[in-house]
Amino acid sequence: MLESNRRRSAWPVHVLALVGYFLLTLLFTWPLALNLGAAIPGDSFDGWQNYWNQWWIKLALVDRLTSPLFTDILYAPTGVGLYFHTLNPLNGLATLPVQLSAGLIPAYNAVVFFSFVLGGYGMFLLARLVIGARTAQAAAAAFVAGMIYTLSPFHMAHLLGHMQVISLQWLPFYILYLLRGVSGSQAGTPALRADVRNGVMAGLFLAANGLSDWYFVLYLLLFTTLFLAWQWLSCLLLRLRAPESAPGTATGKAAFSMRLLWVTVRPSLVTAGVFDTLLGFWLLPMIQEARQFAFMVRPPADLYILSASLMDFLVPNRLHTLWRPASFAWIGNQIAPISERTISIGYVALGLAVAGGMFAWRKASFWFAAALLFLLLALGPQWNAGSITWEEIPDAVQAGQEIASWTPYALLNQWVPFMRVSRSVSRFALLVQLSIAVLAGMGLHGLLAWGRRTRAAFTPLAASAVVGAVVLGIGFEYWVAPYPLSPPDTPAYYTQLAAEEGGRAVLNLPMNYDRPGYLLYQTVHGKPLTVAYISRDDPRTLTERVPLLQHLRHLGPDIIDADPALVGPTVLADLGVGTVILDRYKMPGGKEREYTEATAGRIFAGQPPLFADERLTVYRVQPPPKLESYLELGPQHWGPLQESESRAAWRTVSGGPASVTVRHSAGPQHVLIRYRTRQNDREMGEGPAMRVLAGGAVLAELPPAADGGEVVIELPATGDGSDVVFVLEALDDVAGTTVQIEQLRLQ
């Protein structure tokens, strides 16, 4: 029963809250509790990438004693940086004891329970602070706020595989100390000690968010900016309206305004210092990479595809047990993955939030402003209140061009450095859910207090009944159990492969798109992978740069014209590949299977498989009888492969010189270059469109050729089979054209 006027000792309330969120997590993730060591929750896709993340954290920090931000066991032999990968290392660190004692699957599931329970508890603490009471009524209302936050459709949807997103437990803790710090400073509490204490705690929790998901840091920086501005203006207006405390002159008012601003932002400066100190080792390399490369910036179309529609917030929970899968086609975004468009707020939560505004408008107004801001941001560069389909996306955007827009999200893209690195726009909904949860807690507390004041019959039993009805209503709206589970599907052969000596790499086929299952298998066999799956494709890896890998990636030739059966053995030898594994379960049919199997069959013609069963065919890579010359694209300034029904495929050269390497070049080499130029908006110039250089000498100049042109260049002999490099330098500033390379071929 609720007793509104009796304070209780602190610890039972906190224990009850934690136990409550633990039991709710058991219910909403059911039957995960029966499979803690046998399966992970989700759809068997991105979950295995995060499973690998935990394995890699342990391998790097415990077994190798090295930085986990670079790995040499993915995209071998180059390796790859993980600065922009969703590594969420804090989860790997926090569950290391579980992984070491019980294994990877229990460690993964430990993260799930940890994030859901602590997410609810963090919101419980934040809501109690905002409500400002320590009564049983306030505790019950805060508990409901935590339930709305941690069991939200947003949270349950990303449980399908996005461990970094489900780790949202640290956001309310950061905001809790942000509010404490600013409120304490403005109230005139002992300044320095309180500012440092709250600023340090906020900095620690901001760092925890960064070590979970960099998106959260972005959201919290925007939230902090709004909150500091709101608090400063509110206090300033309040003081200036009070005659007894307002400065009399304009100079006095300006000085007072600046002093108040300093007091308001002072704790956050401590927070920034702590955050930069703790995460500078990661943040600075990210900034350097972003200044040098653009691979982490997603195509403009992604920002439209992954935006929210207004109706995505208002429709019932798409993952609800009673509605799915028909609910996946309800009004709203029709083209984003279901995890990115399941952002329903819930009608009980919205009703309580409205009540929060009615009972405490002055306190609630900021949270409504925050909810509105992040809702507008989640709508992306093009607002849509109904359904988002491919037809809604402008043709220019689908073609890779950016168009001007004046929505808040589009303006942030223009003003905030590196904003374009993020792409999952609808995830701004997390701060909408957080703000609504706080408002709902205020609303329920207001209702309970109002009932107690106005109705003599509103006993503690009646109050308990109201809270119970609210909990049941929220539980019904958010219900998703039974939640899908994914047991590992690792073929037994990978255990056999793990026992083999040597560290030669594994090439998993098919590879026409990235499959996180190969990461799962690597946690068993431990060998390097030639092609892998990280959050942002890095152009310095060789997947898109060498023949054979290009062919298998695109199920056909790239701009390098080479026979994969001829150069394949040499390419595999250069890449250090020891084993090629074809998985028929991952290519059930069509061109994907036909082309992949045919290419592998030609490379290993006459060679019996090392292993074969109904699922796998495994080949041991033998040294080639002769090293064949082949071309390799450089790591920078080559655009993605583009195709058209009316013409040959092409790659664009832009942003700087693009290199091409001739591997194993013994005698003189002749290279055919076929190209086409496209006129830009500027007037066509008269100079060459491109120069071809080697060793600083100009080998050829390519004139503009809208209908296509070609040139053959001669490269000098090396005599020892070493590599030769030449460079294609587009002169778009001179000629006003974009150069598209359609074919490169050794003559």
N, C-alpha and C positions, 0 to 999 in steps of 0.2 A: 504494500500500500504506500501511497505517496503522503508524506507529511510535510506540508508546505512551509511550516514555520520552525521546524526543528533542524538544526544543523547536525550533521553526523561527522564522525572522525574521517579524515581524508582517505586513508588507505582502503577501507572496504568499498568505497565508491569506485575507485580506480580498478580494483580487482574485479568487481562485478562487471564493469565496462569491458575490460579485457576478456573476461570469460564469455560475456555476451557476444562480442565480435568473433571470438573463436568458434562458438557454437553456430553462429550464423554463417561463417565461412564453411564449416562442415556441411551445412544444409545446402548452401547455394552452389557448392562445387561437387556435390554428391554425384557419382560414387567415387570421387577421387580418394576419399578416406579409406576405401577398401583396396586401393591400388597404389599406395604411396611408394612402393618399391618396384612397381611393374609398368607404370605408364605416366605420362605427363598430360595435363589438360591441353586441349587445343585441336587444331585441324591438321596436324602432322606436316606443317610447312615451316614457318619462321620459328616455331618452338625449338626445332633441332639446331637452328643457328644459335639461339641463346643457350641451349644445352652445351653446344661446342664452346661458347664463350666461357662458361664456368670451367670446363675442362682445360681450356687454354690458360686461364688465370692460374690454376693450380700448376700446370706444366711450366709456365714461365716463372712464377714466383717461388715455387717450392722445389721443383725438379731441376730447373735451369738457372735460377737466380738471375734472371734477366728482365728487361722491361717488357711488359705485355703489349706495348703500343706498336711493336713491329713484330711480324712473324715471318719466319723463313719456311714454314711448313704449308703455307697456302701460296698458290701461284708460283710454285718452284719453277725455275731456279732463282727468279728475281726476288721472291718474297714480296711482302706488301705492308705498307703502313696501315695502322688501325685507328688513326686519329679521328676519322669521320665514320667509323664503324660503330654500330650500336653495341659497344662492348659491355656496358654497365658493370664495370669491375667491382663496384661495391657489393653487388649481389654475390659475385664469385668469392670475394674476401669474407663476407659475412657467413657464408655457408661452407667455407673450407673445412671446418671440423666435421660437418655432416658428410661431405664428399669423401674425406679421408677415412671416416669410420664406417660409412654405410653405402657410399657409392653416389653416382651422378644423379640418378633418377630421384632418390630421396632428397638430394641437395636442391634439385630444381623445385620439387614440391615444397621444400622448406621456404623457398623464396615466396611461393604463392601464399602460404599461410602467414608468413611474416608481413608481407605487403598488405594483405587484406585486413588482418587484425590491427596492425599498427596504423594503417590508413584510417580506420574507424576511430581508433583511440586518439590520434592526432587531431582529427576533426572534433571529437568530444572535448578535448582541452581547449581548442580554439573557440568553439561555440560557447563553452562556459565562460571564457574570458569576455566575449562580446556581450553575452547576456548580462554578465556582471553580478550574478547571484550565486550563492553556494547552498541553496536549498535543494530538497529532493526533487521539487518541480523542475528546477534548472538542470539538475543532473539528468532527469528523464528526457527533457527537451534536447539537451546536448547529445545524449545517446542516440536519439532519433536522427539528429543532424549527421552524426558519424555513420549511421546506417545508410542514409541517403547518399553520402559521399562514397563510401567504400563498396557498396553493393550496387552502385549505379550501372545502368546498361553500358555506359562508356567503359567502366572498369571490367565488367564481365565480357564485353566484346573483345577487348585487347588481351584477355586471358587466352584467346585462341592461339596466341604465339608470341605476342610482343611483351617479353619480360621487362624491357626497359620502360614501357608505358604503364604496366601494372604496378611498377614501383613508385607509385604516386604518394606514398605515405609521408614523404619528407616535406611536401608542400605546406600542409597546415602547420607543421612545427616551425618552419621558417616564418610564416606569416604571424604565428603566435608571438615570436620574439621580436618581429618587426613592430607589431602593435604595442607590445610592452615597452620597447625602447623609445618609440616616438611619443607615446602617451606619457611615459615617465618624464622625459625631457621637458615636454611642454607644461607638465604639471609642476615642474620645479623640484622634483625629487633630487637627492644628492647627486649632482650632475655626473661627474667624471666616472665614478665607480659604477653607477647604474648604466651609463652609456656603454662603457667597456664591456660589462657583463652581458647585457642584452645584444650588443653588437657582435661580440664574439660568438655567442650562441647562434644568432641568425647567420653569421658567416659559416659556422660549422654545418648548419642544415642546408645552406645554399650550396656548399661544396658537396654535401651528400646528394643533393639533387643533380649536380653536374656529373657526379660519378654514377648516376643512374640513367639520366637522359638529358642531353643538352637542350632539348626542347623546353624542359621544365625551367631551366635557367632563363631562357628568353621570356617565357611567360611571367616568371617572377620579377624580372627586371621591369617589364611593362607594368605589372601590378604595383610594384614599389613606386614607380614614377607617378602613377595615378594616386596612390595613397598619400605620398608625401605632398604632392600638390594639393590634394583635397584637404589634408590636415592643416597645411600652412594657411590656405585661403580661409578655411573655416575659423581657425583661431584668430587670424588677422581681422576678419570681419567682426567677430564677436568682441574682440578687445576694442576695436575702433568705434563700435556702436555703444560701448559702455562709457558714459561721460566721465566717471570717476577715475578711469584708468587709461583713457585714450590720450596720446600726445597731442598737444595743442597746435603745434606748427607743422607745416608741410615737411620741414627738415626733420623734425622729431618723429613724424609718422614714417618717413622713409627709413630713418635709423632703426626705429622699432621693428619695421617690416624686415629689415636685413638681419637683426638680432634673432627674430622669431624664425626666420628661414634657417639660420645657422643652427639653432637649437633643434629644429625639426630634422635636419639632414645629418646631424652629428653622429647618431648611432649607426646610420647606414654607411658612413665613411669607414667606421671600424669594421663593419661587415664586409665592405669591399676589400679592405686590406687583408682580412683573414682569408677571404675567398681567393684572391690573387696569389697569396702566399701558398695556399694549399694546392691550387690547381694550375699554377703558372707553368709547371712542367708539361702540361698537356695543352693548355690554351695557347701558349706562344707558338709551338710548332703548328697548331691548327691555323693560326693567323698567317704564318709564313707560307704554308701550303696553299691557303686560299688566295694569297697575293700572287703566287707563282702559277697555279693551275686553276682550271675551271671545271674539272671533272665532278666536283661535289655539287655543282649547281645543276639542278634538274631542268628539263625542257619546260617552256612556259605552259604547255598543255597540262602538265602534272598539277599545276596550281589550280586549274579549273576542275580537273577530274577529281581531285581530292579535297575540294571545298564542300561545305555543307549547304544544304538548302534550309530555309526557315522551317519547313515541315519536318525535317529530320529531328528537330528538337521537340516537336509537338505530337508526332504520331506515337502510338504505344510502342513499347519495347519490342524491337524487331526479333530479338532472340527468345522471346517468351515461349515457354514450352507449348502453350495452346495455339500460338499463331504461326510458328515457323514450320516449313519454309515459305509458306505463302506470303508472310509478312516481308520477305526480302524484296518483293516487288511493289510494296506500298509506295505511295507518293513520297517524293524526296529524291535524293541522289540515286540514280539508277546505274551508275557506271563505276563507282568506287567499290573497293572490297567491302564486304559486310562489316568488317571490324572498324572501318573508317567512317561509316555512316550510321552506326548504331549509337546515337547520342541522345536518345529520348531523356527528357528531364523527369517525367512522371507527373501525373495529375495531382496526386496527394502532396508531393513536394511543392508543386507550383501553388496549390491552394494555401499551404502553410506559409509559403514565402509572401503571398499577398497579405495574409494575416499579420506577418511580421511587419510589413509596411504600415498596416493600419494601427497596430498597437505601439510601435516605436519608430515613427517615420524619421525622426532626426538621426537616430542611430542606424536605421536601415537604408537611408538614402545612398550612402557610399556603396553598399553592397549591391544595390540595384544598378548603380552607375557602373560598377565593375562587371556585373553580369551582362549589361548592355554592351559595353565596350568589347568584351571578348566574344559575345555573340556576333557582333558586326565583323570582327576579325575572322571568325570561323566561316563566315559567308564568302570570304575570299575576294578575288579581284573582280568578280561579276556577281552581284546579288541576285538571288533566285529564291522566290517564295514557294515554288511548286516543285516540279521534277527537273532534275538535271540529266540531260541526255547528250549523246555525241552531237546532236544537231544544235544544242544550245551553245556549244563552244565555237567561237569565231573561226572561220577558215584560216585566217592569218595565223592564229595561235596554233592550230593543228599543224600548220606548215613550219612551225618552229620560230615564229616571229612574236615579239612582244608588242602589245598595243597599250596605249595610254588608258589609264583608269584612275578614278578619284575616290575609290573606296578606301576605308582606313587601312585595309591590308595592302592595297597597291601603293599607298603613300608610304607605309612602313618599308616596303620593298625598295622604294626610292631613297629613303632617308637613313635607314639603319644599315650600317656596314655588315656585309655577309648575311643579310637577311635571306637572300636567295638560296642559301645552303639548305634551309628548311623547305619541305615540300608538302607535308601532311597537314594541310590548312585546317581541316575539320577538328584537329586535336586541340585547338584553342577552346573547344567546348569543355575541356576539363575545368578551366577557371569559371566557366558559366555554372557548371555543376557544383563547384566548391562554393561559389557565392550564393547559389540557391540553397545549398545545405545550411549555411550560416543563417540565412533569412528564415528558412523553415524552422530551425531551432528557436529563433526569436519568436516566430509566429506561434509555435506550440506552447512556449513558455507564457506568452501573452494570453493565449486562450485559457490555460490552466489558472493563471492568476486572476483573470477576469471572472471565471466561473467561481473561484473561491471567494472573490469580493462580493459578487452580486447575487449568488444563490446560496441560501443556507443549506439546501439539500445537496450541495456539491461537496460530498464527503471525500476523504482520501480514497475510498473504494471507487467512487464515481470517477475521480481523477485517474485512477489506475485503469479503469475501463476505457477512458478516452485514449490514454497512451497505448493501451493494448490494441484498440481498434486502428489507431494510426499505424502501429507497427505491422499489423496484419494487412492493412491496405497497401503499405509500401512493399511489404514482402510479396503480395500478390502481383503488383505491377512489375516488380523486378525479377520475378521467378524465372529461372532458366534450367533448373535441374530436371532430368539428368543431363549433366554437362558432358560434352564429347571428350573422350580420352584418346590418346595416341600411344600405344605401346611401341617400342622400337621394332623396326622390321629388318634389322641387320642380318644379311645372309651369313650362314655359318662359315662360308669361305673366308671372310675377313678375319676370323680368329686364326685360321690357318696362315693367312698372310702375315699376321702379327708375329708369328713364330719364325718367319724367314729372316735371315740375317741381311744386313745391308740397308742403306737408307735411300735407295733409288725411288723416284716418285711414282705415283699412281695417276693414270689418266682414266677418269670415269667417263663412260659414254652411255647415253647421249649427253651432249653439252650445248644443245642449241638454245637453252636458257639455263639459268642458275638453279640448281636443286640443292636445298639444304640437307637432304638425306645423305649426300656424300660427306657432309661434315659429321653427321652422326656416325657414319662408318669409320671415319678417321679416328674417332675417339676409341675405337676398338683396335684398328690395325696400326695406328701411329705413324704411318709413312707420309711423306710430303705429298701434297696434291698439286697436279699441274694446273688444273682449273678449279676454282672454288667459288664461294658466294659470300661477298661482303656487302655492306649497306650502300656503298658508293663505288662503282667500277673505277679503277685506277688505270689511266692510260699507260702507265709504266709497266704494267703486267703485259704478258705476251699473247693473251687470248685473241685480241683483235689485230695483232701485228705480224704474225707469221703464217705462211701457208700451212695447210693441214688443219691447224687450230681454227683459222678463219673459215675454211670449208666446213668443218664440223659445227662451227658456231652458226653459220648462216645457211647450212644445208645447200651449199653451192659455192661457186667461186666468189672471191672478193675482187678488188681491183688488181691484186697480184695474180697474174695469169701463170699458174704453175700446176702441173699434174701432181695431185696429192700422193698418188701411188709412187711416183718417181722420187719426190723430195721427202716424202713422209718418213722413211727410215732415218734419214739424216737429221730431220727436225726432231724426231723423238730422241735421237742420240744427243743432240745439242741440249735438249731440255732435261736430260738426265732421267728420262722415263724408263722404268724397269718393267712395269706391268700396265697393260691396257685391259680394262674390264667393261664389257658390254652388259647392260642390265635391261633385259627385255620387259620387265615389269614397268620400267620407266619410259618405254617407247612402245605403246601398245599397237601402233600401226601408222599408216600413212607415210608421207614423205620423210618424216622424222626417223622412222625405223628403216625404211627402204634405203635412204641415202647413207645413214650412219653405218648400217651393216654392210652395204656395198663398198663403202670407202675402206672400212676395216678389213673386209675380205680381200680387197686388192692389195693392201699393204702387207697383209700376212698370207698372201697366196702361197699354197703349198706347205704352210707351217701348221701343224696340228695344234689345237688349243692346249694350254697348260692345264685348264680345268674347264668343265662344262657340265651344266645341269639344266633343268627346265627354265631357270631364270637367268643364270650368268654364263657368259663365255669369256674366258680369261686367256690372254696371250702374253707370253714372255717376250720382251723386246730384245732382239739380237743386234749386235753391232753391224752397221751397214757394210756391204762389201766395198763401197766407194762413197766418199763424201761428195754429194751433189751441191752445186752452187744454187742458192735461192735468195730471194729478196725479202727484206724485213723492214716494215715501217718503223719510223722513229716514234718516241713516246709523246711528242708534243706537236700541236698545231694540225693534226689530222682530224677532220670531222668524222662523225659516225657514217657508216655505210648507208647510202640512200638508194632506193630503187624506184623505178617507174616502168609502167607497162610499155611506154612509147620509146624508151631508150635504155642504154646500158647503165648498170649501176655505177655510182661514183662516190668519191669522198672529196670534201672541200678542203683546200689548203687556206688557212686563215689565221691571223693573230701572230704570225711569225714564220720563220723558216721551218719547213718540215723535212726531216732527213729520211733517207732510204739507205739501208746497208746491204751490200752484196756479201753474203756469207760464203766463205771458202772460195774466194776469187783467186784462181791460180793464173790463168792466162788473161789476155785482154778481154774485156767484157763490153758487149753492146746492149744497151737497154732501150727498148721502145717505150715511149711515153705518149699515150693518147689522152687528150684533154679537151675541155670545152670551156668557154668563158661565158659568164652571164653579166649583162650590163647592170650596174647599180643605178641608184637614183641620180648619181652625179653624171655629168656629161662625159661621154667616152673620150678618153685621152688617145694620144697617138703613139705612145711608147709601148714597149713590150708588156705583156700581161704577167710574165713570169721569167725568172732566170734560173738556170740550172748551174750549180757550182760544185766543184770538188777541189779540196785543198786550197780554197780561196780563188781559184781560177774559174772564169765563166766558161762553161762548156757549150751553152746554147741559150738563146733568148727566144721565148715563145710569144708570138704576136697574138692579139685577141682573135678568137675564132668561135663565133657564136654557133656555127654549124659543125664544129669539131675540127681538131687538127692533131697532128702527130709529129714527133721528132725522134730520131735515134741518136743517142749520145754514146761516145766511146770512153770507157774508163781504162786507165793504165793497168798493165799487168803487175801483180805483186811478186810472182815467182815462187812464193812459199805457201800459197793457199790461205793467206790471211784475209781479213775483211777490208772492203773498200766502202767508203761512205760518200754519197753525194747529197746535195741539198736542193730542194725546190723552194724558191723564194717568190711568193706572190707579191706583185708590185701594185696592189690595189689602190694605193694613194696616187700612183702615177696614171694608171690606165683606167681607173673607175670601174673595174670589173672584179668579179669573183671567179676564181679558177677552180674548176672541178676536174679531178683526175679520174679518168674512166678505166685506164689500163696501164699496168707496168709489167713488162715482160722481158726476160733475158732472151736475147737473140742467139 
